Amino acid sequence: MNAVAFDKEPVSITASDWVPDFAQGMVRDLRLRWALEEAGLPYEVELVPQGTQARAHNLSRQPFGQIPTLTAGPETMFESGACVWRIAGASESLSPGDEAGRDRCLSWVFAALNTVEPPLSMMATLFFFETQPEQFGIADAGAVATIKPGARAAALLRLKQLADVLGKRRHLVADRFTIADLMMVTVLRVADSLDLLAELPDLRRYVSLHTARPAFRKALEGQLAPFRENAAKYETAG
């Protein structure tokens, strides 16, 4: 898959047709939508009905039954980071023209996914354990309180380290918006939703700056619109 394939073959992604309120605006197809909007590449969205993710058709392209996937012609990819990296490779608007710049972007993409995001995911998991213990078979919801301070400290450590590197700068690489910023901002939105950026104004400013981009706003609305359209069906079923 390369720039030519994106130009000549139809591009499509998978996305959920509905998710609960807490996940709306956070599902990872948003990363692909944003990248495609920034790149100016046309794409179609295949909505996967809630509850059907583990059926054979979806498993054939996403072995874990998750969202999203990216298809261009006969090729299908999964994992949001891999998909967005491929999109960036087809667009100068997301990737520097020099190899050194692309390597720096790649390092920051991995940093977002492998260093910054995991402790945030732990905090999100603890939130669900604490607020919905019955759904996870947790007999003592109060046990989460013993783990939470250490998990929060680990998350804040990574965020403060990132803030120290970023400082007052607007971008991580090349003094312009790249895939490095796109991926890091999507991860930091999780931190913001968990109220972990309250004491890190530079990171909060960084997130606000880039989520104000027209491509992000269009991508976000593209994700939210089906949720609104399908809400009644799932609320009635529930």
C-alpha positions in Angstrom: 0.0 0.0 0.0 1.4 3.4 -1.0 0.5 6.8 -2.2 -0.5 5.4 -5.6 -2.8 2.8 -4.0 -4.5 5.5 -2.0 -5.0 7.6 -5.1 -6.3 4.8 -7.3 -8.1 2.5 -5.0 -11.2 3.2 -2.8 -10.2 3.7 0.8 -12.5 2.5 3.6 -12.4 2.2 7.4 -14.5 0.3 9.9 -16.2 2.1 12.8 -18.8 1.3 15.4 -22.4 2.3 14.7 -22.9 3.1 18.3 -21.0 3.1 21.7 -22.1 4.2 25.2 -21.8 7.8 26.1 -18.4 7.5 27.9 -16.7 6.2 24.8 -18.2 8.6 22.2 -15.5 10.7 20.7 -12.8 8.3 21.9 -13.1 5.3 19.7 -9.9 4.8 17.8 -11.3 5.0 14.3 -11.2 8.8 15.1 -7.4 8.5 14.5 -7.8 7.2 11.0 -10.6 9.7 10.2 -8.5 12.6 11.4 -5.4 11.4 9.4 -7.5 11.0 6.2 -9.1 14.4 6.6 -5.7 16.0 7.1 -4.3 14.2 4.1 -7.3 15.2 2.0 -7.9 11.6 1.0 -11.5 10.5 0.3 -12.7 7.5 2.2 -15.8 5.4 3.0 -16.9 4.2 6.4 -18.3 0.7 7.1 -20.3 0.8 10.3 -20.0 -2.4 12.4 -23.2 -3.0 14.4 -22.6 -3.1 18.2 -22.4 -6.7 19.3 -21.2 -8.1 16.0 -17.5 -7.3 16.3 -16.6 -10.9 17.1 -18.4 -12.4 14.1 -16.4 -14.1 11.3 -16.5 -11.2 8.8 -14.9 -8.7 11.2 -12.4 -11.3 12.6 -11.2 -12.1 9.1 -9.7 -8.6 8.9 -9.2 -7.7 12.6 -8.2 -10.9 14.6 -9.2 -9.4 17.9 -12.6 -8.2 16.7 -11.8 -4.6 17.3 -12.3 -1.2 15.6 -10.9 0.1 13.3 -9.4 -1.4 10.1 -8.1 0.3 7.0 -8.7 -1.1 3.5 -7.2 0.3 0.3 -7.8 -2.0 -2.7 -7.1 -5.6 -1.7 -5.1 -4.7 1.3 -6.5 -4.5 4.9 -4.6 -3.3 7.9 -5.5 -3.3 11.6 -4.2 -1.5 14.7 -4.8 2.3 14.7 -1.2 3.2 14.9 -0.2 1.1 11.9 -3.1 2.4 9.9 -2.4 6.0 10.6 1.3 5.5 9.9 0.4 4.1 6.5 -1.9 7.1 5.8 0.9 9.4 6.8 3.2 7.7 4.3 0.7 8.8 1.5 0.6 12.4 2.5 3.3 15.1 2.8 0.9 17.0 5.1 1.4 14.4 7.8 5.0 13.3 7.3 8.3 15.2 6.8 10.0 14.8 3.5 13.3 13.8 4.9 14.2 10.4 6.4 15.4 11.8 9.7 12.2 13.7 10.2 10.1 10.6 9.4 12.2 8.6 11.9 11.6 11.2 14.6 7.8 11.0 13.9 8.0 7.2 14.1 9.7 7.4 17.5 7.0 9.7 18.8 4.2 7.6 17.4 5.6 4.6 19.4 6.1 6.8 22.4 2.4 7.9 22.3 1.2 4.3 22.0 3.8 2.4 24.1 4.9 4.8 26.8 2.2 7.4 27.3 -1.0 5.5 26.6 -0.5 2.4 28.8 -0.7 4.1 32.2 -3.6 6.1 31.0 -5.4 2.9 29.9 -4.7 1.5 33.4 -6.4 4.6 34.9 -9.4 4.2 32.6 -9.6 0.5 33.5 -9.6 1.3 37.2 -12.3 3.9 36.7 -14.5 1.1 35.2 -13.6 -1.3 37.9 -14.6 1.3 40.5 -17.8 2.5 38.9 -19.1 -0.8 37.4 -17.6 -3.6 39.6 -20.5 -6.0 39.0 -19.8 -6.0 35.2 -16.2 -7.2 35.9 -17.0 -9.7 38.7 -15.2 -7.6 41.3 -16.5 -8.4 44.8 -14.7 -5.5 46.6 -14.9 -2.3 44.5 -13.1 -0.6 47.3 -9.9 -2.6 46.5 -9.4 -0.3 43.5 -8.7 2.5 45.9 -5.5 0.8 47.0 -4.2 0.6 43.5 -5.4 3.9 42.1 -2.8 6.3 43.8 0.2 4.3 42.4 -1.5 4.1 38.9 -2.2 7.8 38.9 1.4 8.6 39.9 2.7 6.5 37.1 0.5 8.2 34.6 1.4 11.7 35.8 5.1 10.8 35.7 4.8 10.1 31.9 2.7 13.2 31.3 5.2 15.4 33.2 8.1 13.9 31.2 6.3 14.7 28.0 5.5 18.2 29.2 9.1 18.8 29.9 10.1 17.8 26.4 7.3 19.7 24.7 7.6 22.8 26.7 5.9 25.8 25.0 6.3 24.3 21.6 3.4 23.7 19.3 4.7 20.6 17.6 6.8 17.5 18.5 8.6 17.3 15.1 9.6 19.5 12.2 8.1 22.7 13.6 4.7 21.8 12.0 1.8 19.5 12.5 2.7 15.8 11.7 1.5 12.4 12.5 3.5 12.7 15.8 1.2 15.4 17.0 -2.0 13.6 15.7 -1.2 10.4 17.6 0.0 12.1 20.8 -3.1 14.4 20.9 -5.5 11.5 20.6 -3.7 9.8 23.5 -3.7 13.0 25.6 -7.4 13.4 25.1 -7.8 10.3 27.3 -5.6 12.0 30.0 -7.8 15.1 29.8 -11.0 13.0 30.1 -9.5 11.5 33.3 -8.7 15.0 34.6 -4.9 14.3 34.5 -4.0 17.5 32.7 -5.3 20.0 35.3 -1.8 20.7 36.6 -0.1 20.5 33.1 -1.3 23.6 31.3 1.2 23.3 28.5 -0.2 19.8 27.6 -3.7 21.1 27.9 -2.9 24.0 25.6 -1.2 21.6 23.1 -4.4 19.4 23.0 -6.7 22.4 22.6 -4.5 23.8 19.8 -4.7 20.7 17.7 -8.3 19.6 18.4 -9.3 23.0 17.0 -8.0 22.0 13.6 -10.8 21.8 11.0 -9.8 18.2 10.1 -10.2 17.1 13.7 -13.6 18.7 14.1 -14.8 17.1 10.8 -13.4 13.7 11.9 -15.0 13.9 15.3 -18.4 14.9 13.9 -18.1 12.0 11.4 -17.7 9.6 14.3 -20.4 11.1 16.5 -23.1 11.4 13.8 -23.9 7.6 13.6 -24.0 7.4 17.4 -26.8 9.9 17.4 -28.6 8.3 14.6 -28.5 4.8 16.1 -28.9 5.7 19.8 -32.7 5.0 19.9 -32.2 1.5 18.6 -29.7 0.6 21.3 -31.4 2.4 24.1 -34.7 0.6 23.3 -32.8 -2.7 23.2 -31.3 -2.0 26.6 
